[in-house]
Amino acid sequence: MAKIWFRNKRYGVGYSPASWQGWLATIVAVALVTLDTVFTPTLFQDRMAGQLAAFGVACLLLGAFIMLCAARSDGPMRWRWGKRD
């Protein structure tokens, strides 16, 4: 089995970084989404089209990041109740 980069949260739903690779992936994802929201709208003359394009690219980036988290985690993402789970 591959090394775990992300752990499931103990309470609630989601992942948290568990290794330096997970932290690096998280930092890269945040940087890419930030760069997207800053620079993508400037590529369009129409303000609304630029914002919609930035939103679409951000959704794709976050979807890819969630898929990476799921592939490199210790279990499926689901609601957890702490020690009861």
NORZI-V756604 format. One record per backbone hydrogen bond with DSSP energy under -0.5 kcal/mol. CO is the residue of the C=O (numbers start at 1). NH is the residue of the N-H. E is the energy in kcal/mol with one decimal. If there is no record, write none. Layout:
BEGIN
<<CO;NH;E> <CO;NH;E>>
END
This chain:
BEGIN
<<5;18;-3.5> <5;19;-1.0> <6;74;-0.7> <7;16;-2.3> <10;82;-2.2> <12;80;-1.6> <14;9;-2.2> <16;7;-2.9> <19;23;-2.2> <20;24;-2.5> <21;25;-2.6> <22;26;-2.2> <23;27;-2.5> <24;28;-2.6> <25;29;-2.3> <26;30;-2.4> <27;31;-2.4> <28;32;-2.7> <29;33;-2.3> <30;34;-2.3> <31;35;-2.7> <32;36;-2.4> <33;37;-2.4> <34;38;-1.5> <35;39;-2.9> <36;40;-2.0> <39;42;-0.7> <40;43;-1.8> <41;44;-1.2> <45;47;-0.5> <46;50;-2.0> <47;51;-2.2> <48;52;-2.5> <49;53;-2.3> <50;54;-2.3> <51;55;-2.3> <52;56;-2.4> <53;57;-2.5> <54;58;-2.4> <55;59;-2.3> <56;60;-2.1> <57;61;-2.6> <58;62;-2.6> <59;63;-2.4> <60;64;-2.3> <61;65;-2.2> <62;66;-2.4> <63;67;-2.1> <64;68;-2.1> <65;69;-2.5> <66;70;-2.4> <67;71;-2.1> <68;72;-1.9> <70;73;-0.8> <72;5;-2.4> <72;6;-1.9> <76;78;-0.5> <80;12;-2.4> <81;84;-1.0> <82;85;-1.3>>
END
